[in-house]
Amino acid sequence: MIYQQYQSAIEALHECIEACNHCYDSCLKEENMQMMAECIRLDRECADICAYLEQAIVRETPFLSELSEVCVTICEACGNECRKHNHDHCQKCAEACFKCAEACEKLIA
């Protein structure tokens, strides 16, 4: 199976999905949810693109480079937004997003 060569990227994508979903859920429970609106939106965007790319890699997509570029852009945007907030879940999410973006950059041909 060719996708096994992408195992580290798949792991980074999966970790990012989990971190974004946790951050999303935690942000919804914050006292000032309106202040967290952009973080919540980007958590969803990021988790969704990471899940799609993870599946696409396993399917041996011919669009690996293009999808990876989009994933890098969204992961960086989510990481930058999460980094603005002092909540532990946001900081952990930012870390996972930047790690994922770095892994996805290696997939761009």
Sequence and secondary structure as in RCSB ss.txt:
>XXXX:A:sequence
MIYQQYQSAIEALHECIEACNHCYDSCLKEENMQMMAECIRLDRECADICAYLEQAIVRETPFLSELSEVCVTIC
EACGNECRKHNHDHCQKCAEACFKCAEACEKLIA
>XXXX:A:secstr
 GGGGGHHHHHHHHHHHHHHHHHHHHHHTSTTGGGGHHHHHHHHHHHHHHHHHHHHHHTT TTHHHHHHHHHHHH
HHHHHHHHTS  HHHHHHHHHHHHHHHHHHTT  
